[in-house]
Amino acid sequence: MPQKWSELYNLLNNKKQKPSGGWEPSLPLILAAWYDTPALMKIIRLRVMPPEKQEKI
């Protein structure tokens, strides 16, 4: 399942790196964390905010 999730993440065309070094949206979970992460946290990591609600960088 993590491979499919990574493929989905790669389809996003509005990925950007923040000045702090993080990514928006957050990078996919590593395989080691996949099974210990609740479903809601997985969903939140891939949620994309509309441009008008994204913080300005």
C-alpha positions, 0 to 999 in steps of 0.5 A: 500500500505505501507504494500506491500512496507514493504514486498518488503523491507523485501525481500532485502538481502543486508540491512545493518546498517551504523555506523551512525545508519541509514540503507542502503537502507533507511527504509520504510516510516512510514504510516503517511508519505506515503501519503505526500511523492512524488512517486519519493522519494518512488522509491529512497528509495528502489533503490539499488546501485550496490556493486561497487558504494556503499560507503565502511563502 
